[in-house]
Amino acid sequence: QQLNLFQTNNLAQWQKSVVVITCRDEYVRTSPDFRMRFSPDYNNKSTRVRLVFLSTLSVAKIEDYLIKSWGSEEVLNRFLLREYGQPTIKALLHKHGLVGLLSVPLMVRIFAMVLQHSTGALHSDDRVTQARLYESFLE
């Protein structure tokens, strides 16, 4: 059933407030009726609703974060070559399909922790999924 978030949670009672609703951008891109679900008054065209997308992290920003978490690029690259046979973080990111997964800062942080504490997390040639990364993080 398609319900309006403002109506089901009585958010309209806060008339002078700003309400921020977050969701995955995949939902917005694949749901033709997302405005109906999030708009305070979908039928009123004067209702002020602004859609904002947060930028994803670039490969360079992902690399920078991981290098900083390891202290230096040289230390990280030696580890990657020894443990995974990959000479650089960029090579590892592309081999395992991690670029899209790590475009969110929280996932980069979890990945950094997994790399530092679980050297066997990425030994297969399979793409790393979010579930697999969480599983390795929790171990």
Number of C-alpha atoms within 10 A of each C-alpha: 3 8 10 18 16 18 15 10 9 11 13 15 10 9 8 7 9 8 13 10 9 10 8 8 12 8 10 14 9 9 11 9 10 14 15 16 17 18 18 20 18 14 9 9 8 8 11 9 16 8 9 9 11 7 8 13 16 14 18 10 14 23 18 14 16 21 18 12 15 17 11 12 17 12 11 21 19 15 20 19 14 11 14 17 14 17 15 18 21 16 13 18 20 13 15 16 16 20 18 13 16 21 17 16 15 10 17 21 16 17 22 19 16 21 21 13 13 12 14 12 17 19 11 10 9 10 14 17 13 14 9 13 17 14 12 20 17 9 8
